[in-house]
Amino acid sequence: MSDLEKTPLYDLHLELGAKMVPFAGYAMPVQYPMGVMGEHLHTRAQAGLFDVSHMGQVIVPGAGAAEALEALVPVSLVALAEGRQRYAMFTDAQGGILDDLMVANRGDHLFVVVNAACKQADLAHMCAHIEGVQEITDRALLALQGPAAEGALDALVPGVAAMRFMDVATFDWQGSELWISRSGYTGEDGYEISVPAPEAEAFARALLANEAVAPIGLGARDSLRLEAGLCLYGHDIDTTTTPIEANLAWAIQKARRTGGARAGGFPGADTILAQLEDGTARKRVGLRPEGRAPMREGVEIFALSEGGTAIGKITSGGFGPSIGGPLAMAYLPSDLTEGTTVYGEVRGKRLPATIAPMPFQPTTYKR
């Protein structure tokens, strides 16, 4: 642990009794004394505070920032309005996903948040194609998620309640500039807040002083995003999966598709646009295993209870506290429909699971 990087909230995590684990080169809290189940349910019922300072924060400056970054993603950024944010993904020449990211239009620049494990590669990728890219290293990043998030944050930062899902804005808190988006990774309404590192602990303490807000670790963050049907890079998506196989076609706007105003022009466009038109052999789907035993990442999926070869593999799986049972995501043949029974091989036994719609837990975004 001594060789790991620490976020500005490291000492606060220890004070709050967090169990710290290595994650993407950082010492991060996996859970607090409340436990993963309690933290998960608290976030769904009230509000959870997450330290996500390990994520990469990047500024792409200049009037041509949207055009330059749009050339690296299959997403429309030129049409992204000021004060709005959009989900995107970097793709490679084969149409695989290098990373997924959030892009915000903040007027004279774009603000980009990338995954922790990919941030150095992403930064190098952007710098190789775009001039003036700046990594932000002096700010923490917090996420406040859950139905009580709006009230808790608005009490400290008046005005955030007026924001809608995927809005971004700048606010002042005790002389510090906060960069706030109404978004998150739990399926709940909530916010992500970039705060100057020296003020991060004081700001976190101010939020935690609200009895509705509890600190939440990586364990519950994973079960929350899984219930929401959200991808985890390196597990559910990577360079071997295209956005269409990953069921992320919704993120590709009409302008970037065949016949659109700015069709193609991004890495892997030929593959991705062809898949949009013709479909794919496999796709990411939701699974609801029968019983109580989870089917975890790596479990092979079969069409038959006995015999035959594997038709796919689970990429994320666990127990969903909000839905009261196991759930998983897997890549399976595209011709299989929701309601179909398949079988996961767990400890030598094939156990039934049903292909199910996602999200498993209804989202509560404030639109």
N, C-alpha and C positions, 0 to 999 in steps of 0.2 A: 504493500500500500504506500510505502514511503516514496516510491518512484513515480507514483501517479500524480497527475495534475489535480489541483483543487479549485473548486469554484469559490466565488466570494462568500458563499453561504456555508462553507465547510464546517466552521466552528459552531455555527448555529445548529447544523444537523447533529453534531455530537452532543450538544447541550440538550437537544430534544430527544436523545436516546436512539438515534437512527442506527440501524445496522448498515455499515458501509461495505460496498463491493466494488471491484474494478469494472468499469464500463467505458468503452471507447477511449481508453487512456486516462480516464478520470476516476477519482474516488467519489462514488455516488451513493445516495441512500436508497436501499432496496425496500426498506420498510421501517416503520417507527413502532413504538410499543402497542399501538392500536392493532397492528397486524394487517396483512394484505387484504383479507376479507373485510375487515372493519373500515379500512381506508377506502376501498372500492365503494362500499355501500354509503359511506359518509359523503363521498363526492357526488354520487347520484342523488342523495337526499338533501345535501346542504352545499358545502363548497370545499374544494381541495386545493391546496397550494403546492405546486410542483416547482422544483428547481430544474430548469432546462438550460442552464448556463453553459453546458457542454456543447450545445448546438453552435454551429457557425453563423455569425452575423456579418454580412457583407454589403457594402454600398457600391452600386454601379452608377457613376455620376454622368452628367451631361445630357444635352438635348437629344442625343441619339441613343441613349441607353436602352430604350425599349426595342428599337430596331436591332441593335447589336445583340441583346440577350435573346430576342425572339429567334435569331438564326440558330440558336443552340437547343431550342425546345419546340415541341409540336403544338404549342399553345399560343393564343393571341395575346401579345403584350402591348402592341401598338395601340390597340383599342381599349386597354385597361385604363379606366378613368382615374384621375387623381383622387387620392383618399380611399382607394380600393385595393384589395389583395386578391391574388389568384393562385391556385395550386398548379404546379408545373412539374416537369421531369426532364432531366438531361438524358438524351439518347445517344447511342453510338451508331456507327456506320451500318451495323447489322439490325438496328431497330431495338436493341436491348436497352435497358434502363440503367444509367450510370448512377443516378440518385433521384429522389423526389425532393421538392423544395417548395417554399412559399415565396411569392414575389409581390411586393407592395409598391404602388406608385405614390411616391411622396413629393411630387412636384418636379423639382430639378434633379431628382435621382430616383433610382429603384433601390429598395431595401430588400435583401434576399436572406432568407434563413434556410440553412442546409443542415443535413444530418451530421452528427458528431463524428461518426466513423469515416465519413466521406469528405469532411470539410477541406482537408489539405488538397486532395485530388480535385475537388470541385473548384477551389480557389485557383489552382494551376490551370485547370480547364478554362475558366473564365479569363484569366490573365493572358492565356495564349491567343485568345480571340478578341478581347475587348481591352481598350486602353483605359487606364485610370482606376481599375478595380481596387477597392480598399477593404481589407479585413478589419473588422471592429473587434478590438481585444480588450477594451476598457469598460465594457458594459456587461452586466448580468442579464439573464433572461428568465423570467418567471411566468408560470401559467396558473391562472386562477379559474377553476372549472366547477360547474355545478349550478343548480337553480338559485343559490344564494350569492353567487359571484357578483351579479350586477349590483345588488344592494351593498355588499361589502366594499367593492371597489369605488362605487359612486360616493360612499360616505367619506372616503379619503380624497378622491379625485372627482369632484363634481363635474358632470357633463358626460361621463362615459355611458350612462344609461341610455342616452339618445342614439348611441351607435347601433348599427345593425350588423348581422353576420357578414364578415369579410370587409367591414369598414376598417380603416386605419386613420389614426390621428395622433397629434402631439399634445401633451398636457403638461402642466407644471405641478410638481409636488414639493413643497417646501424649498423652492428654488432649483430643484432638479428637473431636467427635461425627461419626460417619459414618452417612449414610442410605443403606442398601444394599438393592438389589433383585436377585433372581436372574433376570435377563432380559437382552435385548440385541437386536441388529439384524443378526446374522450367521447365524442358524440353529444356532449352536454353544451349548453350555452356557457360562454366564458370568454376569457381574455388571455392574450399573451402580452407581456409587458417587458420591454427592454429598458433597463434602469442603469444609470452610472454605477460602476462597481463599488465605489466607496460608500454609496447610499443604499446598496442592495439589502444589507442586513437590517438596517433601520426600517426600510420599507416593508420587508417581509415580516418583521416583528409587529409593525402597525396593522398589517392584514391579519396576522395570527391573534391579535388582541380581540378581534371579533369572534365571539363564541361559535359562530357558524362555520368558521374557517379552521381546518386542520391540515397539518403537513402530510403530504402523500409521497410515497416512494415509487421506485421503478416497477415494483411488483404489481401494484394496483394500476399504474399507468398502462402496463401491458394488458391486463385483463379488461380494462375499460376500453382501450382502442380495439381489442379483439371483438368485444361485444358490438362495437360500432362498425365492424367490418372494415377497419382501416388497415392499410398495408404497413408492414415494418420492413424497411430496406435491409437487404442481406438475408431475408427470410422469405417474405411473400413476393418481393420483386428484386431483381438484380439484372445483370447483363444477359442472362439466359431467358429473360421474360420480356416480351414487348408490352407496351401499354394496352394493346387490344387483348392479348392473352390475359393480362392482369385485370380485365374488366374496368379499365380506366378510360375507355373511349369517351365517356361523358366530359372529360377534361379537355378534349380537343375540339376547339370551336370551329364553326362552319368555315370561317375565313381561311383556316389552315388546311382544310380538306380539299380533295379533288374538286375543281370547279370554283373554289373559294377565291376571294380577292387576293390572298397571299398564300396560296396553296403551296405545300412542300417547302423546300429550302432548308430544312432542318436535317441533322444526321439521321440516317435510316428512313428517310421519307418514303422511298420506293416501297420498302417492306411494310411500313406502318399504314400507308395509304391503301396499299393493295389488300391488307388484312381488314381495313375498314369496309372495303367494298365486298370482299369475298369471304370474310370470316376466318376463323382459325381452327386448328385441329383440337386445341385444348383451351380451357379457360379457368380462371380462378373462381371457385364456388364456395359457398358456405356449407358446412356439415353439422348436423345435430346427432351425435352418437347416442344410441339407446343406453339406458341405465345411468349410472353415476360416474363411471370411470372415464377420465379424459383420454383422448387420443392426441398425442403430442407430436411435435415436429419430427419428421422422418418416418412416421408410420406409413407403410405402403397400403394402398387402397386397391381392392379387387372387385370385379363385377359379380363374382360368385362366392358363395360361402365355402366352397371347396374347389380345388383345382384352378386352372387358368393362370395367366400371368398378371402381374400388377398393371393397373391402368392409370395409376397416378400416385401422388405422395402428398402427405400433409405438410404444409409450410409453417403453420402456426396452430397451436391447439392448447386447450386448458379447460378450466372450470369457470363458468360465468356466474358470479354471485348474484347478479341482478335477474338472470333468467333461471337460476336454480338448477343448472345442469351443465354438462360438458358441451363444448362447441369447438369448431375448428374451421380452417380454411385449407383448401387443397386445389391442385391443378388436375382437372379431369377432362375426359373427352367432351367436346362441345355439344355433341348430340344428346347427352344425358340431361334430362329435364328435372326441375324442382319436384320433389316428392319421390324421386327414384331412390331405392335402397341399394347401398353399396356396402362393402365390408372392409374394415380396417384390421390389419393383423397386429395384435397386441400380445406379446409373450407367447407366440405360437398359436394363438386362437384368433379366428376371424369373427369380429363382432360387428353387428349391423349399425349403420348410420344412414341418415336420410339427407339428401341434398336439399338445402333450405335457403330461403331468401336472406339477403343481407341488406341493412344491418340487422343483427339479431335483437338488439335493443333499440327501440325508436329514438331518433335524434331529437334534440330540443333546441336547435339553433334559432336565434331570434332574427327572423328575416324581415 
